[in-house]
């Protein structure tokens, strides 16, 4: 009876799509502040210039590191020459 009830309850739970960043964010060795930053980046919630502009905060749009492009999450983590050199 209990086994069938637990199976029935589990079948009612929603099935979510697996996300590739889950193992990075939930890894036990990573410091909580880095996990939080990864979580913010994955959900596009970092306070970058493009995001701040959308909510009405006036900031310079150029990248804080290289001053060559608009500061976005994609630029900071993948395109910026200075952050590439650091990584």
PyMOL Python script that loads the backbone (N, CA, C, O; Angstrom):
from pymol import cmd

cmd.read_pdbstr("""\
ATOM      1  N   UNK A   1       0.820  -1.197   0.000  1.00  0.00           N
ATOM      2  CA  UNK A   1       0.000   0.000   0.000  1.00  0.00           C
ATOM      3  C   UNK A   1       0.863   1.259   0.000  1.00  0.00           C
ATOM      4  O   UNK A   1       0.625   2.174  -0.789  1.00  0.00           O
ATOM      5  N   UNK A   2       1.868   1.311   0.885  1.00  0.00           N
ATOM      6  CA  UNK A   2       2.722   2.495   0.977  1.00  0.00           C
ATOM      7  C   UNK A   2       3.539   2.662  -0.297  1.00  0.00           C
ATOM      8  O   UNK A   2       3.712   3.775  -0.793  1.00  0.00           O
ATOM      9  N   UNK A   3       4.034   1.554  -0.818  1.00  0.00           N
ATOM     10  CA  UNK A   3       4.861   1.611  -2.024  1.00  0.00           C
ATOM     11  C   UNK A   3       4.051   2.151  -3.202  1.00  0.00           C
ATOM     12  O   UNK A   3       4.549   2.990  -3.954  1.00  0.00           O
ATOM     13  N   UNK A   4       2.837   1.694  -3.372  1.00  0.00           N
ATOM     14  CA  UNK A   4       2.022   2.172  -4.492  1.00  0.00           C
ATOM     15  C   UNK A   4       1.616   3.633  -4.290  1.00  0.00           C
ATOM     16  O   UNK A   4       1.487   4.381  -5.259  1.00  0.00           O
ATOM     17  N   UNK A   5       1.416   4.039  -3.039  1.00  0.00           N
ATOM     18  CA  UNK A   5       1.072   5.423  -2.756  1.00  0.00           C
ATOM     19  C   UNK A   5       2.249   6.355  -3.078  1.00  0.00           C
ATOM     20  O   UNK A   5       2.054   7.428  -3.649  1.00  0.00           O
ATOM     21  N   UNK A   6       3.454   5.946  -2.714  1.00  0.00           N
ATOM     22  CA  UNK A   6       4.624   6.780  -3.021  1.00  0.00           C
ATOM     23  C   UNK A   6       4.868   6.848  -4.524  1.00  0.00           C
ATOM     24  O   UNK A   6       5.250   7.900  -5.037  1.00  0.00           O
ATOM     25  N   UNK A   7       4.655   5.750  -5.235  1.00  0.00           N
ATOM     26  CA  UNK A   7       4.803   5.770  -6.692  1.00  0.00           C
ATOM     27  C   UNK A   7       3.771   6.693  -7.327  1.00  0.00           C
ATOM     28  O   UNK A   7       4.076   7.400  -8.288  1.00  0.00           O
ATOM     29  N   UNK A   8       2.565   6.691  -6.800  1.00  0.00           N
ATOM     30  CA  UNK A   8       1.504   7.546  -7.322  1.00  0.00           C
ATOM     31  C   UNK A   8       1.834   9.021  -7.075  1.00  0.00           C
ATOM     32  O   UNK A   8       1.617   9.864  -7.945  1.00  0.00           O
ATOM     33  N   UNK A   9       2.362   9.327  -5.878  1.00  0.00           N
ATOM     34  CA  UNK A   9       2.742  10.712  -5.563  1.00  0.00           C
ATOM     35  C   UNK A   9       3.878  11.183  -6.465  1.00  0.00           C
ATOM     36  O   UNK A   9       3.863  12.318  -6.942  1.00  0.00           O
ATOM     37  N   UNK A  10       4.854  10.325  -6.699  1.00  0.00           N
ATOM     38  CA  UNK A  10       5.978  10.665  -7.577  1.00  0.00           C
ATOM     39  C   UNK A  10       5.493  10.888  -9.004  1.00  0.00           C
ATOM     40  O   UNK A  10       6.003  11.766  -9.700  1.00  0.00           O
ATOM     41  N   UNK A  11       4.527  10.112  -9.440  1.00  0.00           N
ATOM     42  CA  UNK A  11       4.020  10.280 -10.812  1.00  0.00           C
ATOM     43  C   UNK A  11       3.287  11.614 -10.993  1.00  0.00           C
ATOM     44  O   UNK A  11       3.143  12.089 -12.120  1.00  0.00           O
ATOM     45  N   UNK A  12       2.826  12.216  -9.901  1.00  0.00           N
ATOM     46  CA  UNK A  12       2.128  13.495  -9.993  1.00  0.00           C
ATOM     47  C   UNK A  12       3.076  14.688 -10.054  1.00  0.00           C
ATOM     48  O   UNK A  12       2.665  15.792 -10.412  1.00  0.00           O
ATOM     49  N   UNK A  13       4.338  14.469  -9.706  1.00  0.00           N
ATOM     50  CA  UNK A  13       5.313  15.558  -9.745  1.00  0.00           C
ATOM     51  C   UNK A  13       5.595  15.966 -11.188  1.00  0.00           C
ATOM     52  O   UNK A  13       5.637  15.113 -12.075  1.00  0.00           O
ATOM     53  N   UNK A  14       5.787  17.260 -11.430  1.00  0.00           N
ATOM     54  CA  UNK A  14       6.092  17.690 -12.806  1.00  0.00           C
ATOM     55  C   UNK A  14       7.488  17.233 -13.225  1.00  0.00           C
ATOM     56  O   UNK A  14       8.396  17.123 -12.401  1.00  0.00           O
ATOM     57  N   UNK A  15       7.637  16.975 -14.501  1.00  0.00           N
ATOM     58  CA  UNK A  15       8.930  16.564 -15.048  1.00  0.00           C
ATOM     59  C   UNK A  15       9.544  17.775 -15.730  1.00  0.00           C
ATOM     60  O   UNK A  15       8.983  18.322 -16.680  1.00  0.00           O
ATOM     61  N   UNK A  16      10.708  18.188 -15.230  1.00  0.00           N
ATOM     62  CA  UNK A  16      11.389  19.349 -15.773  1.00  0.00           C
ATOM     63  C   UNK A  16      12.523  18.918 -16.691  1.00  0.00           C
ATOM     64  O   UNK A  16      13.095  17.839 -16.540  1.00  0.00           O
ATOM     65  N   UNK A  17      12.823  19.765 -17.618  1.00  0.00           N
ATOM     66  CA  UNK A  17      13.920  19.544 -18.545  1.00  0.00           C
ATOM     67  C   UNK A  17      15.249  19.672 -17.773  1.00  0.00           C
ATOM     68  O   UNK A  17      15.385  20.564 -16.936  1.00  0.00           O
ATOM     69  N   UNK A  18      16.213  18.803 -18.041  1.00  0.00           N
ATOM     70  CA  UNK A  18      17.515  18.877 -17.380  1.00  0.00           C
ATOM     71  C   UNK A  18      18.298  20.058 -17.935  1.00  0.00           C
ATOM     72  O   UNK A  18      18.294  20.308 -19.141  1.00  0.00           O
ATOM     73  N   UNK A  19      18.972  20.785 -17.040  1.00  0.00           N
ATOM     74  CA  UNK A  19      19.769  21.931 -17.449  1.00  0.00           C
ATOM     75  C   UNK A  19      21.246  21.578 -17.327  1.00  0.00           C
ATOM     76  O   UNK A  19      21.636  20.896 -16.380  1.00  0.00           O
ATOM     77  N   UNK A  20      22.077  22.029 -18.273  1.00  0.00           N
ATOM     78  CA  UNK A  20      23.488  21.623 -18.268  1.00  0.00           C
ATOM     79  C   UNK A  20      24.308  22.234 -17.133  1.00  0.00           C
ATOM     80  O   UNK A  20      25.368  21.701 -16.802  1.00  0.00           O
ATOM     81  N   UNK A  21      23.855  23.332 -16.527  1.00  0.00           N
ATOM     82  CA  UNK A  21      24.641  23.999 -15.501  1.00  0.00           C
ATOM     83  C   UNK A  21      24.355  23.495 -14.095  1.00  0.00           C
ATOM     84  O   UNK A  21      24.970  23.974 -13.142  1.00  0.00           O
ATOM     85  N   UNK A  22      23.443  22.544 -13.935  1.00  0.00           N
ATOM     86  CA  UNK A  22      23.058  22.069 -12.610  1.00  0.00           C
ATOM     87  C   UNK A  22      24.237  21.479 -11.834  1.00  0.00           C
ATOM     88  O   UNK A  22      24.403  21.777 -10.651  1.00  0.00           O
ATOM     89  N   UNK A  23      25.048  20.658 -12.474  1.00  0.00           N
ATOM     90  CA  UNK A  23      26.159  20.028 -11.766  1.00  0.00           C
ATOM     91  C   UNK A  23      27.224  21.041 -11.349  1.00  0.00           C
ATOM     92  O   UNK A  23      27.935  20.823 -10.368  1.00  0.00           O
ATOM     93  N   UNK A  24      27.338  22.147 -12.085  1.00  0.00           N
ATOM     94  CA  UNK A  24      28.308  23.180 -11.712  1.00  0.00           C
ATOM     95  C   UNK A  24      27.811  23.942 -10.496  1.00  0.00           C
ATOM     96  O   UNK A  24      28.561  24.154  -9.543  1.00  0.00           O
ATOM     97  N   UNK A  25      26.574  24.348 -10.524  1.00  0.00           N
ATOM     98  CA  UNK A  25      26.016  25.170  -9.440  1.00  0.00           C
ATOM     99  C   UNK A  25      25.857  24.362  -8.156  1.00  0.00           C
ATOM    100  O   UNK A  25      26.051  24.904  -7.068  1.00  0.00           O
ATOM    101  N   UNK A  26      25.515  23.102  -8.254  1.00  0.00           N
ATOM    102  CA  UNK A  26      25.270  22.295  -7.062  1.00  0.00           C
ATOM    103  C   UNK A  26      26.472  21.477  -6.607  1.00  0.00           C
ATOM    104  O   UNK A  26      26.337  20.653  -5.703  1.00  0.00           O
ATOM    105  N   UNK A  27      27.624  21.675  -7.195  1.00  0.00           N
ATOM    106  CA  UNK A  27      28.818  20.933  -6.803  1.00  0.00           C
ATOM    107  C   UNK A  27      29.186  21.293  -5.362  1.00  0.00           C
ATOM    108  O   UNK A  27      29.213  22.477  -5.028  1.00  0.00           O
ATOM    109  N   UNK A  28      29.470  20.313  -4.496  1.00  0.00           N
ATOM    110  CA  UNK A  28      29.686  20.603  -3.074  1.00  0.00           C
ATOM    111  C   UNK A  28      30.980  21.353  -2.754  1.00  0.00           C
ATOM    112  O   UNK A  28      31.077  21.955  -1.684  1.00  0.00           O
ATOM    113  N   UNK A  29      31.966  21.338  -3.635  1.00  0.00           N
ATOM    114  CA  UNK A  29      33.247  21.969  -3.343  1.00  0.00           C
ATOM    115  C   UNK A  29      33.236  23.468  -3.658  1.00  0.00           C
ATOM    116  O   UNK A  29      34.013  24.220  -3.070  1.00  0.00           O
ATOM    117  N   UNK A  30      32.388  23.907  -4.553  1.00  0.00           N
ATOM    118  CA  UNK A  30      32.371  25.303  -4.977  1.00  0.00           C
ATOM    119  C   UNK A  30      31.845  26.198  -3.850  1.00  0.00           C
ATOM    120  O   UNK A  30      30.863  25.868  -3.184  1.00  0.00           O
ATOM    121  N   UNK A  31      32.516  27.330  -3.652  1.00  0.00           N
ATOM    122  CA  UNK A  31      32.131  28.283  -2.611  1.00  0.00           C
ATOM    123  C   UNK A  31      30.745  28.858  -2.930  1.00  0.00           C
ATOM    124  O   UNK A  31      30.430  29.079  -4.099  1.00  0.00           O
ATOM    125  N   UNK A  32      29.915  29.104  -1.908  1.00  0.00           N
ATOM    126  CA  UNK A  32      28.545  29.586  -2.149  1.00  0.00           C
ATOM    127  C   UNK A  32      28.460  30.875  -2.955  1.00  0.00           C
ATOM    128  O   UNK A  32      27.521  31.031  -3.735  1.00  0.00           O
ATOM    129  N   UNK A  33      29.402  31.811  -2.800  1.00  0.00           N
ATOM    130  CA  UNK A  33      29.293  33.054  -3.572  1.00  0.00           C
ATOM    131  C   UNK A  33      29.503  32.800  -5.061  1.00  0.00           C
ATOM    132  O   UNK A  33      28.903  33.483  -5.891  1.00  0.00           O
ATOM    133  N   UNK A  34      30.354  31.818  -5.416  1.00  0.00           N
ATOM    134  CA  UNK A  34      30.555  31.484  -6.822  1.00  0.00           C
ATOM    135  C   UNK A  34      29.347  30.733  -7.369  1.00  0.00           C
ATOM    136  O   UNK A  34      28.969  30.920  -8.526  1.00  0.00           O
ATOM    137  N   UNK A  35      28.744  29.888  -6.545  1.00  0.00           N
ATOM    138  CA  UNK A  35      27.516  29.210  -6.956  1.00  0.00           C
ATOM    139  C   UNK A  35      26.423  30.238  -7.256  1.00  0.00           C
ATOM    140  O   UNK A  35      25.689  30.118  -8.237  1.00  0.00           O
ATOM    141  N   UNK A  36      26.334  31.246  -6.394  1.00  0.00           N
ATOM    142  CA  UNK A  36      25.313  32.268  -6.577  1.00  0.00           C
ATOM    143  C   UNK A  36      25.551  33.056  -7.862  1.00  0.00           C
ATOM    144  O   UNK A  36      24.602  33.360  -8.584  1.00  0.00           O
ATOM    145  N   UNK A  37      26.806  33.389  -8.154  1.00  0.00           N
ATOM    146  CA  UNK A  37      27.136  34.097  -9.389  1.00  0.00           C
ATOM    147  C   UNK A  37      26.809  33.243 -10.610  1.00  0.00           C
ATOM    148  O   UNK A  37      26.274  33.753 -11.595  1.00  0.00           O
ATOM    149  N   UNK A  38      27.122  31.965 -10.558  1.00  0.00           N
ATOM    150  CA  UNK A  38      26.781  31.057 -11.661  1.00  0.00           C
ATOM    151  C   UNK A  38      25.278  30.974 -11.847  1.00  0.00           C
ATOM    152  O   UNK A  38      24.784  30.962 -12.974  1.00  0.00           O
ATOM    153  N   UNK A  39      24.554  30.916 -10.742  1.00  0.00           N
ATOM    154  CA  UNK A  39      23.105  30.852 -10.809  1.00  0.00           C
ATOM    155  C   UNK A  39      22.543  32.123 -11.441  1.00  0.00           C
ATOM    156  O   UNK A  39      21.651  32.057 -12.287  1.00  0.00           O
ATOM    157  N   UNK A  40      23.068  33.286 -11.027  1.00  0.00           N
ATOM    158  CA  UNK A  40      22.623  34.551 -11.618  1.00  0.00           C
ATOM    159  C   UNK A  40      22.926  34.609 -13.112  1.00  0.00           C
ATOM    160  O   UNK A  40      22.099  35.069 -13.901  1.00  0.00           O
ATOM    161  N   UNK A  41      24.108  34.144 -13.498  1.00  0.00           N
ATOM    162  CA  UNK A  41      24.482  34.148 -14.914  1.00  0.00           C
ATOM    163  C   UNK A  41      23.592  33.206 -15.722  1.00  0.00           C
ATOM    164  O   UNK A  41      23.185  33.542 -16.835  1.00  0.00           O
ATOM    165  N   UNK A  42      23.290  32.044 -15.178  1.00  0.00           N
ATOM    166  CA  UNK A  42      22.453  31.081 -15.893  1.00  0.00           C
ATOM    167  C   UNK A  42      21.042  31.613 -16.114  1.00  0.00           C
ATOM    168  O   UNK A  42      20.422  31.303 -17.131  1.00  0.00           O
ATOM    169  N   UNK A  43      20.529  32.398 -15.193  1.00  0.00           N
ATOM    170  CA  UNK A  43      19.191  32.952 -15.302  1.00  0.00           C
ATOM    171  C   UNK A  43      19.183  34.372 -15.856  1.00  0.00           C
ATOM    172  O   UNK A  43      18.162  35.056 -15.799  1.00  0.00           O
ATOM    173  N   UNK A  44      20.326  34.819 -16.395  1.00  0.00           N
ATOM    174  CA  UNK A  44      20.438  36.150 -17.000  1.00  0.00           C
ATOM    175  C   UNK A  44      20.023  37.246 -16.018  1.00  0.00           C
ATOM    176  O   UNK A  44      19.263  38.146 -16.377  1.00  0.00           O
ATOM    177  N   UNK A  45      20.519  37.173 -14.784  1.00  0.00           N
ATOM    178  CA  UNK A  45      20.162  38.145 -13.764  1.00  0.00           C
ATOM    179  C   UNK A  45      21.359  38.930 -13.229  1.00  0.00           C
ATOM    180  O   UNK A  45      21.228  39.658 -12.245  1.00  0.00           O
ATOM    181  N   UNK A  46      22.508  38.792 -13.857  1.00  0.00           N
ATOM    182  CA  UNK A  46      23.670  39.582 -13.436  1.00  0.00           C
ATOM    183  C   UNK A  46      23.446  41.050 -13.776  1.00  0.00           C
ATOM    184  O   UNK A  46      22.785  41.371 -14.764  1.00  0.00           O
ATOM    185  N   UNK A  47      23.991  41.929 -12.964  1.00  0.00           N
ATOM    186  CA  UNK A  47      23.797  43.374 -13.161  1.00  0.00           C
ATOM    187  C   UNK A  47      24.771  43.895 -14.215  1.00  0.00           C
ATOM    188  O   UNK A  47      25.698  44.641 -13.903  1.00  0.00           O
ATOM    189  N   UNK A  48      24.550  43.495 -15.452  1.00  0.00           N
ATOM    190  CA  UNK A  48      25.369  43.992 -16.555  1.00  0.00           C
ATOM    191  C   UNK A  48      24.744  45.285 -17.080  1.00  0.00           C
ATOM    192  O   UNK A  48      23.611  45.625 -16.741  1.00  0.00           O
ATOM    193  N   UNK A  49      25.497  45.990 -17.906  1.00  0.00           N
ATOM    194  CA  UNK A  49      25.037  47.288 -18.414  1.00  0.00           C
ATOM    195  C   UNK A  49      23.729  47.154 -19.203  1.00  0.00           C
ATOM    196  O   UNK A  49      22.837  47.989 -19.054  1.00  0.00           O
ATOM    197  N   UNK A  50      23.604  46.127 -20.030  1.00  0.00           N
ATOM    198  CA  UNK A  50      22.374  45.976 -20.815  1.00  0.00           C
ATOM    199  C   UNK A  50      21.166  45.705 -19.927  1.00  0.00           C
ATOM    200  O   UNK A  50      20.076  46.214 -20.189  1.00  0.00           O
ATOM    201  N   UNK A  51      21.349  44.919 -18.894  1.00  0.00           N
ATOM    202  CA  UNK A  51      20.235  44.627 -17.976  1.00  0.00           C
ATOM    203  C   UNK A  51      19.865  45.856 -17.144  1.00  0.00           C
ATOM    204  O   UNK A  51      18.683  46.131 -16.941  1.00  0.00           O
ATOM    205  N   UNK A  52      20.868  46.597 -16.660  1.00  0.00           N
ATOM    206  CA  UNK A  52      20.595  47.797 -15.880  1.00  0.00           C
ATOM    207  C   UNK A  52      19.867  48.848 -16.721  1.00  0.00           C
ATOM    208  O   UNK A  52      18.990  49.557 -16.228  1.00  0.00           O
ATOM    209  N   UNK A  53      20.248  48.934 -17.999  1.00  0.00           N
ATOM    210  CA  UNK A  53      19.587  49.879 -18.903  1.00  0.00           C
ATOM    211  C   UNK A  53      18.107  49.531 -19.080  1.00  0.00           C
ATOM    212  O   UNK A  53      17.261  50.422 -19.153  1.00  0.00           O
ATOM    213  N   UNK A  54      17.799  48.235 -19.150  1.00  0.00           N
ATOM    214  CA  UNK A  54      16.411  47.795 -19.314  1.00  0.00           C
ATOM    215  C   UNK A  54      15.533  48.192 -18.131  1.00  0.00           C
ATOM    216  O   UNK A  54      14.340  48.444 -18.301  1.00  0.00           O
ATOM    217  N   UNK A  55      16.117  48.250 -16.929  1.00  0.00           N
ATOM    218  CA  UNK A  55      15.315  48.601 -15.759  1.00  0.00           C
ATOM    219  C   UNK A  55      15.401  50.087 -15.427  1.00  0.00           C
ATOM    220  O   UNK A  55      14.871  50.531 -14.408  1.00  0.00           O
ATOM    221  N   UNK A  56      16.077  50.863 -16.296  1.00  0.00           N
ATOM    222  CA  UNK A  56      16.068  52.308 -16.152  1.00  0.00           C
ATOM    223  C   UNK A  56      17.255  52.923 -15.447  1.00  0.00           C
ATOM    224  O   UNK A  56      17.220  54.114 -15.139  1.00  0.00           O
ATOM    225  N   UNK A  57      18.300  52.170 -15.177  1.00  0.00           N
ATOM    226  CA  UNK A  57      19.497  52.708 -14.532  1.00  0.00           C
ATOM    227  C   UNK A  57      20.459  53.176 -15.617  1.00  0.00           C
ATOM    228  O   UNK A  57      20.803  52.402 -16.511  1.00  0.00           O
ATOM    229  N   UNK A  58      20.894  54.419 -15.552  1.00  0.00           N
ATOM    230  CA  UNK A  58      21.803  54.973 -16.552  1.00  0.00           C
ATOM    231  C   UNK A  58      23.250  54.644 -16.186  1.00  0.00           C
ATOM    232  O   UNK A  58      23.779  55.156 -15.200  1.00  0.00           O
ATOM    233  N   UNK A  59      23.873  53.801 -16.973  1.00  0.00           N
ATOM    234  CA  UNK A  59      25.274  53.410 -16.787  1.00  0.00           C
ATOM    235  C   UNK A  59      25.962  53.425 -18.146  1.00  0.00           C
ATOM    236  O   UNK A  59      25.288  53.339 -19.172  1.00  0.00           O
ATOM    237  N   UNK A  60      27.296  53.533 -18.178  1.00  0.00           N
ATOM    238  CA  UNK A  60      27.998  53.410 -19.460  1.00  0.00           C
ATOM    239  C   UNK A  60      27.779  52.010 -20.043  1.00  0.00           C
ATOM    240  O   UNK A  60      27.829  51.016 -19.318  1.00  0.00           O
ATOM    241  N   UNK A  61      27.541  51.940 -21.339  1.00  0.00           N
ATOM    242  CA  UNK A  61      27.230  50.657 -21.969  1.00  0.00           C
ATOM    243  C   UNK A  61      28.466  49.844 -22.340  1.00  0.00           C
ATOM    244  O   UNK A  61      28.350  48.648 -22.606  1.00  0.00           O
ATOM    245  N   UNK A  62      29.638  50.460 -22.363  1.00  0.00           N
ATOM    246  CA  UNK A  62      30.839  49.750 -22.765  1.00  0.00           C
ATOM    247  C   UNK A  62      31.254  48.751 -21.685  1.00  0.00           C
ATOM    248  O   UNK A  62      30.977  48.943 -20.500  1.00  0.00           O
ATOM    249  N   UNK A  63      31.910  47.704 -22.110  1.00  0.00           N
ATOM    250  CA  UNK A  63      32.435  46.687 -21.205  1.00  0.00           C
ATOM    251  C   UNK A  63      33.413  47.333 -20.220  1.00  0.00           C
ATOM    252  O   UNK A  63      34.269  48.122 -20.619  1.00  0.00           O
ATOM    253  N   UNK A  64      33.286  47.005 -18.967  1.00  0.00           N
ATOM    254  CA  UNK A  64      34.155  47.576 -17.932  1.00  0.00           C
ATOM    255  C   UNK A  64      35.601  47.136 -18.081  1.00  0.00           C
ATOM    256  O   UNK A  64      36.503  47.821 -17.600  1.00  0.00           O
ATOM    257  N   UNK A  65      35.841  46.012 -18.734  1.00  0.00           N
ATOM    258  CA  UNK A  65      37.193  45.497 -18.885  1.00  0.00           C
ATOM    259  C   UNK A  65      37.887  46.004 -20.148  1.00  0.00           C
ATOM    260  O   UNK A  65      38.984  46.557 -20.080  1.00  0.00           O
ATOM    261  N   UNK A  66      37.241  45.813 -21.305  1.00  0.00           N
ATOM    262  CA  UNK A  66      37.927  46.100 -22.565  1.00  0.00           C
ATOM    263  C   UNK A  66      37.462  47.389 -23.247  1.00  0.00           C
ATOM    264  O   UNK A  66      38.162  47.894 -24.124  1.00  0.00           O
ATOM    265  N   UNK A  67      36.322  47.924 -22.876  1.00  0.00           N
ATOM    266  CA  UNK A  67      35.740  49.133 -23.478  1.00  0.00           C
ATOM    267  C   UNK A  67      35.544  49.023 -24.989  1.00  0.00           C
ATOM    268  O   UNK A  67      35.551  50.041 -25.682  1.00  0.00           O
ATOM    269  N   UNK A  68      35.370  47.812 -25.512  1.00  0.00           N
ATOM    270  CA  UNK A  68      35.212  47.613 -26.952  1.00  0.00           C
ATOM    271  C   UNK A  68      33.800  47.257 -27.378  1.00  0.00           C
ATOM    272  O   UNK A  68      33.433  47.477 -28.532  1.00  0.00           O
ATOM    273  N   UNK A  69      33.003  46.714 -26.475  1.00  0.00           N
ATOM    274  CA  UNK A  69      31.666  46.246 -26.857  1.00  0.00           C
ATOM    275  C   UNK A  69      30.686  46.514 -25.721  1.00  0.00           C
ATOM    276  O   UNK A  69      31.076  46.900 -24.619  1.00  0.00           O
ATOM    277  N   UNK A  70      29.406  46.300 -26.015  1.00  0.00           N
ATOM    278  CA  UNK A  70      28.387  46.473 -24.990  1.00  0.00           C
ATOM    279  C   UNK A  70      28.519  45.373 -23.944  1.00  0.00           C
ATOM    280  O   UNK A  70      28.742  44.210 -24.281  1.00  0.00           O
ATOM    281  N   UNK A  71      28.381  45.746 -22.676  1.00  0.00           N
ATOM    282  CA  UNK A  71      28.542  44.795 -21.580  1.00  0.00           C
ATOM    283  C   UNK A  71      27.293  43.938 -21.440  1.00  0.00           C
ATOM    284  O   UNK A  71      26.258  44.407 -20.967  1.00  0.00           O
ATOM    285  N   UNK A  72      27.396  42.682 -21.853  1.00  0.00           N
ATOM    286  CA  UNK A  72      26.340  41.684 -21.700  1.00  0.00           C
ATOM    287  C   UNK A  72      26.948  40.463 -21.031  1.00  0.00           C
ATOM    288  O   UNK A  72      28.168  40.354 -20.913  1.00  0.00           O
ATOM    289  N   UNK A  73      26.102  39.553 -20.599  1.00  0.00           N
ATOM    290  CA  UNK A  73      26.607  38.320 -19.980  1.00  0.00           C
ATOM    291  C   UNK A  73      27.439  37.537 -20.991  1.00  0.00           C
ATOM    292  O   UNK A  73      28.510  37.030 -20.659  1.00  0.00           O
ATOM    293  N   UNK A  74      26.950  37.439 -22.214  1.00  0.00           N
ATOM    294  CA  UNK A  74      27.669  36.695 -23.245  1.00  0.00           C
ATOM    295  C   UNK A  74      29.039  37.317 -23.511  1.00  0.00           C
ATOM    296  O   UNK A  74      30.039  36.612 -23.645  1.00  0.00           O
ATOM    297  N   UNK A  75      29.066  38.644 -23.584  1.00  0.00           N
ATOM    298  CA  UNK A  75      30.340  39.314 -23.847  1.00  0.00           C
ATOM    299  C   UNK A  75      31.315  39.091 -22.690  1.00  0.00           C
ATOM    300  O   UNK A  75      32.474  38.742 -22.914  1.00  0.00           O
ATOM    301  N   UNK A  76      30.852  39.290 -21.457  1.00  0.00           N
ATOM    302  CA  UNK A  76      31.753  39.166 -20.310  1.00  0.00           C
ATOM    303  C   UNK A  76      32.335  37.764 -20.159  1.00  0.00           C
ATOM    304  O   UNK A  76      33.516  37.613 -19.845  1.00  0.00           O
ATOM    305  N   UNK A  77      31.519  36.744 -20.378  1.00  0.00           N
ATOM    306  CA  UNK A  77      31.986  35.378 -20.147  1.00  0.00           C
ATOM    307  C   UNK A  77      32.603  34.704 -21.374  1.00  0.00           C
ATOM    308  O   UNK A  77      33.384  33.765 -21.223  1.00  0.00           O
ATOM    309  N   UNK A  78      32.268  35.165 -22.592  1.00  0.00           N
ATOM    310  CA  UNK A  78      32.725  34.430 -23.772  1.00  0.00           C
ATOM    311  C   UNK A  78      33.484  35.265 -24.799  1.00  0.00           C
ATOM    312  O   UNK A  78      34.349  34.726 -25.491  1.00  0.00           O
ATOM    313  N   UNK A  79      33.194  36.556 -24.923  1.00  0.00           N
ATOM    314  CA  UNK A  79      33.773  37.350 -26.002  1.00  0.00           C
ATOM    315  C   UNK A  79      34.830  38.342 -25.570  1.00  0.00           C
ATOM    316  O   UNK A  79      35.667  38.722 -26.388  1.00  0.00           O
ATOM    317  N   UNK A  80      34.830  38.772 -24.342  1.00  0.00           N
ATOM    318  CA  UNK A  80      35.739  39.817 -23.876  1.00  0.00           C
ATOM    319  C   UNK A  80      37.193  39.306 -23.874  1.00  0.00           C
ATOM    320  O   UNK A  80      37.490  38.257 -23.302  1.00  0.00           O
ATOM    321  N   UNK A  81      38.086  40.060 -24.518  1.00  0.00           N
ATOM    322  CA  UNK A  81      39.487  39.624 -24.613  1.00  0.00           C
ATOM    323  C   UNK A  81      40.173  39.606 -23.244  1.00  0.00           C
ATOM    324  O   UNK A  81      41.023  38.750 -22.996  1.00  0.00           O
ATOM    325  N   UNK A  82      39.821  40.528 -22.361  1.00  0.00           N
ATOM    326  CA  UNK A  82      40.434  40.585 -21.037  1.00  0.00           C
ATOM    327  C   UNK A  82      39.983  39.399 -20.177  1.00  0.00           C
ATOM    328  O   UNK A  82      40.806  38.766 -19.515  1.00  0.00           O
ATOM    329  N   UNK A  83      38.685  39.098 -20.184  1.00  0.00           N
ATOM    330  CA  UNK A  83      38.221  37.957 -19.390  1.00  0.00           C
ATOM    331  C   UNK A  83      38.717  36.633 -19.954  1.00  0.00           C
ATOM    332  O   UNK A  83      38.932  35.683 -19.201  1.00  0.00           O
ATOM    333  N   UNK A  84      38.903  36.557 -21.284  1.00  0.00           N
ATOM    334  CA  UNK A  84      39.492  35.343 -21.868  1.00  0.00           C
ATOM    335  C   UNK A  84      40.908  35.145 -21.385  1.00  0.00           C
ATOM    336  O   UNK A  84      41.325  34.019 -21.114  1.00  0.00           O
ATOM    337  N   UNK A  85      41.661  36.247 -21.273  1.00  0.00           N
ATOM    338  CA  UNK A  85      43.044  36.148 -20.791  1.00  0.00           C
ATOM    339  C   UNK A  85      43.077  35.704 -19.319  1.00  0.00           C
ATOM    340  O   UNK A  85      43.976  34.970 -18.910  1.00  0.00           O
ATOM    341  N   UNK A  86      42.094  36.151 -18.532  1.00  0.00           N
ATOM    342  CA  UNK A  86      42.036  35.753 -17.123  1.00  0.00           C
ATOM    343  C   UNK A  86      41.683  34.278 -16.988  1.00  0.00           C
ATOM    344  O   UNK A  86      42.277  33.573 -16.173  1.00  0.00           O
ATOM    345  N   UNK A  87      40.713  33.797 -17.789  1.00  0.00           N
ATOM    346  CA  UNK A  87      40.313  32.410 -17.711  1.00  0.00           C
ATOM    347  C   UNK A  87      41.410  31.512 -18.225  1.00  0.00           C
ATOM    348  O   UNK A  87      41.252  30.291 -18.238  1.00  0.00           O
TER     349      UNK A  87
END
""", "prot")
cmd.dss("prot")
cmd.show_as("cartoon", "prot")
cmd.util.cbc("prot")
cmd.orient("prot")
